Amino acid sequence: MNDSPWGASPTTGYGFSPAPGRGPSAGPAPDVRDTAQTRPMPIVPDAGGNQDEHGDRSGARPDGPPHGSPPPLPPGDAGPGSSPATPVPASPPGRAKRAGRDLRAAIGVGLGLGAVILASLFLVKDVFVAVIVLAVVVGLWELTKRLDERRAIRAPLVPLAVGGAAMVVAGYAGGAEAAWVAMAGTCLAVLVWRMAQSPQGYLKDVTAGVFAAFYVPFLATFVALLLAADDGAQRVLTFLLLTVVSDTGAYAVGWRFGRRKLAPRISPGKTREGLLGAIGFSMAAGALCMQFLVSGGSWWQGLLLGLAVAASATLGDLGESMIKRDLGIKDMGNLLPGHGGIMDRLDSLLPTAPVVWLLLVLFVGAG
């Protein structure tokens, strides 16, 4: 979820033709094709879509240069009266530029994570619980680190990490009540741990700590609750598939048809068309998953489940965009090449987990 820089850094220069009469000591003339790539690109108004400049996954493509701008000259044609070495403005950014990420790295990391998740999910459930705990601890580290760097808010990481791991394990082994007890214990530990330091900033630090405890480990605990059911692997797979399909639908439809902004003050790239794409894709996937994956489920329940997932995933994406805008950052971390940090992958998943858990309990029982 990164910004997509359409131009070069302000420190990069323009190429110039060698002055008449300069000898070989001045060096060879810069290549027109090379210098064209270092010129700042024109800023193109966002045409819509579903990508936040702070790195939301789904995005719209710019459709061309601003209205009234002259078309760029082809490489090697500087126009009449110009020196052959005059740099040529780079073409408007294309679809590949809009993504702003290393696509090969993103695909490779995504496939690797998917393989680890599926293997642990269907082979040994306890290993998947460990994967959840690892994601929670790393996510807490990223969040607390960014709060400290950008706002000098020092939420205590140690009680958060220990309490977060306890929440996930308690939810898997003892159910929702045990998870609530672990959540309360974690918040109390945050209050006590911070007392060992200066009173200055105590309120903001413990407030951020309680928020982090709820936002990351408590919401992630609902994935463990899904896993604890008899058909837990199928429920977790349904949850993951619907969230991914929702994001994919938002990207695909928003990229192609997105024009009307959804929440311009939060995420200017998101569009209403992208949201409709997320809803349509997610409802279709939900009908299939409830019919063929979840024991006792039916297709009409999947339609409702898909609608709820599209809404919660979009709100989760917008919520983290708000946090990153407030902190003035593009990504929460850089551990995953092409993706950002762990928290940048959990933004849609975290608020969706309790929604899926609750609806599945209502539709087919706790299992």
N, C-alpha and C positions, 0 to 999 in steps of 0.2 A: 504494500500500500504506500507507494512512494510518490513524490512529485515526479512529473515527467518533464525534465528541462527541455524546452524546445530550442534553445539557443546555447551558444557557448558562454563560458564565463566572461565577465567584463574584462578580465585581464588578457584575454586572447586578442591578438591584433589582426589587422587587415594586411593582406598581401599587396605590395606595390611593385610597379615596374621599375627596373633599374634605371637610374638617371642616365641621360645620354652622356657618353664619353667615359663612363666608368669602366675600368678594366676588369680582367679576370679576378683581381684580388678582392673585388667586392662580393664574389661568390655567385653562384648560379641564381637565376631568377626563380622565385618560388613558383611551384606548379599551381596552375589555376585551379585544378581540381582539388588540391589539398587546401589551398587558402579558402576556397568556397565553403569547406566544411567547418572552418573556424569562425566564420562570420555569425553574429547573433541572428537567430531566426526571427521572423516576424511573429508577433503574438497574435494568435488566431482566436477569436471569441469562441467559447465553448458552445458546441452545437447541441448539447444535451447528452443524454446517455446515462450511465450509472457509475461513474467513477469519480471519487473524491480526489482532489489534488493532494490530500494527505494520505493517499494510498488505498482507497477502497478498491475492491477487486473488480467491480464491473464498471465499464466506461463507455463513453461515446467517442466517436471519431470526429475530428474536425473535417468539414467537407471541402475546404479549400481556403485560399487567401481571403482576407477581408474584402468586402464589396468595394469595388472601384480600384483595387490595387492592380497595377500592371502585371501581366504574367512574367515569371522569371525567364531570363534568357537561357537557352540551352548551353551546356558546357562547351567552351571553345568559341562561342559567338558573343563577343563583347559589345556588338552593336557598332553602328557607324560612328567614326570619329573617336573611338576609344582604342587604347593600347591593347594589343593581344593579351597582355599579362594582367589586365584589369580583372580583379576577382569578380566572380559571378555569385549573386546572392543564392543561398541554398534554397532548395524547393521547400514549400510548406511542409510541416511535419506530417508524415503518413501514419498509417495505423500502427506500424511497429513502434514508432516513436512515442505514441500516446501511452503505451503501456508502461514505459519507463523502467522496465526490469529486464534482467537476463532471462529470456524465455526458456532456453535450454536448462539453465540451472533451476528455474522454478518448476519445470516439468519433472526433472530428475529428483529433486527434493520431495515433490508431491508424491511421486510414485514410491519413493523409499519410505516415506511416512505411512502411506497407505498399506504397503506390504507389512510393516511392523504392526500396525494397528489390527489388520485382518488376521495375521498369524497369531498374535496374542489373544485376540478376541475369541477365536474358534478353537484354539488348542488348549490353552490354560487360562481360565478366567482370572486367577490370582495374578498372573503376569500382566493382564490388561489393567487390573487395579493399580499395579505398580507403575504402569504407563500414565495413568491418570494422575497419580501422586507426583510423578516426575514433572508432568506438564504444569501442575499446580505450583510446585515449588519454583520452577523456572519462571513462570508467569508472575508470581509474587516478587521475585528478584527483579525482573524487568520493571514492573510497575513502581516498586519502592525506589529503585535506582533513578528512574526518570523523575519522580516526585522530588527527590533530594536534589538532583542536578538542576532542575528547572524552577522549583519553587522553594527550595530549602526546607522541605517538609520531610521529616525523618521518621517515617512509620517504622516501628521495630520489626525487623525481618525475622529474627530468630523465633519469637513466639508465633508469628504468622505462619512460618514454614512448618513448625512442629504441629501447631494447631490445625493447619490446613490438611496436612497428611492424616492427622487423627480424624478429621471430619470425613474424609473420603473412606477410610477404613471402617469407621463407625457406621457410616451409611450403608456400606456393603454388607457388613456383618450383623448390624443391629437394626437397620431400617431407619425411617425418617426421624423417629423420636431420638434415637441415639445421635443422629447427625445434628439435631437441634441442641442437644446437651453439649456436644463437642464445640458447636458454634459459640454457645454462651461461655464455655470455658476459655476458648481462644480470645474472645473479647476481653474477659477479665484478665487474662495473662498479658494482653497488650497494655492495659491500664497499669498493671503492677510493674511490668518490665520498664516502662518509660519513667517511672518514679525514681529510678536510680540515676537519672540525669537532671540537668538544670530545669527548674520550673518554667523557664522561658520557652515558649512555643509548645508547652505540654498539650494544650487543648487541640491545636491543629494537628499535632502528631498523632494523638490517640484517635482523633476523628478520622484521619486518613487511614489509620490502622484498622479501625472497625469497618470502614468502607471497603478496604482491600480484602478483609476476611469474608465479607459477604459477596463481593463481586467475583472473586476468583475461586477460592476453595468451596464455599457453600453452594454456589450454583453448579460447580463441577461435581459436587456430591450426587446430584440427581442422575448423572451418568452411571455412577456406581449403583444407585437404586434401580435403574433400568436393568443393569447387568445382573442384579440379585434375583430376578424372576427366573422361573424354570426355562423360559425361552428368552433369557436375557440377551444372548448374543444376537438373536434376530431383532430384538427391540433396539439395541444399541445400533445395529446396522441400519435399521429403518431411520433412526434419529440422524445418523451421519449422512445417509443418502439424501434425505429430504433437505437437509441444510445445504449440502453441496449443490444439489439440483436447483434449489431456490436461488443461490448465488449465480449459478451458471445461466439460469433463465433470465435473471436481471441483467447480466452482462450481455448476453446474446441479443435480447430484444432492445435493450437500451442503446447498445452500440449501433444497431441498425436503424431503429425507428425513434430513438429518444429525442424529444424536442422540449417538452414542458417540464420545468423544474419541479422536483418533489420537495426538497428542503434546502433552498439556495443559501440560507445563512449558515447551515451546518455542513452540507455536502453539496456544493454547487453542481457537481457532475451527475448527481442522481436525478432520475426523471420518473414521471408517473408511468410512462410507457415501460420503463425497466421494472417498476413494481408490478405492473400487470403481467409482465413476462415471468417474474418470480412466482406470482400466484398461480399462473397457468401451469408452469412446469412442475411446481411443487404439488399441486392438487393431482395432477396426472400420476406423478411418482407415488404419492400417498395412496391413491386407489390401488395401484399395483402392489405396493408393499403390504398394505393391510389385508389384501386378498390372498397373497401367496407367501408372506413371510411371518406375519404375526398370528399366532394360534387364536382362533375364535374371532378374528377380525373380518370385516366386510368392506367392500369397495366404497360404500357411501361414507363410512367412518373415515376412510382414507382421504376423501375429498375435504372433509372438515379438518382433519389433521394437517393436510397440506396447506390449507388456507391459514391455519394458525401458525405453522412453521414459517411461512413466507412473511407474515407480519412480525413475528418475534425476531427472525433473522435480520430483517431490515432495521428494526428498532435497535438491535444489538450493534449492527454496523454503524448506525447513526450515533449511538451512545459513545462508542469508542472514538468516533470522529470528533465528538464534542470534547472528550478528554484530551485528545492529541492537539486539537486546535487551542485549547486552553494552555497546554504546555508548550505550544509552538514547535512541535516535532512532526516528522512524517511517519516514522515507525517507532514502535516501542522497543525494538531491539534489532540486531543484525545476525542472529544465530543461524537463520535459515536463508541461505543464498536464494535470491529471487522472490522471497516471501516477507522478509523483515524478521520480526521476532515471534516468539511463541504466542504472545498476546495478540499479535496481528492475525494469527490463525484462529484464535479462540473467540474473537469478537462476536461472531454470529452464533457460535456454538453454545456459549455460556448461558445466555438468556433463553435459548431454545430448549435446553435440557429439561428444566422444570415444566415447561409447557407440554412437551411430548410425554413426560412421565405422568403428569396429571391426566391428560386425555386418554392415555392407554389404560390407566387405572379405571377411569370412568367407563371406557368402552369394553374392555376385556378382563378387568380385574388386575390385582397386583401380581398375580402369577405365583 
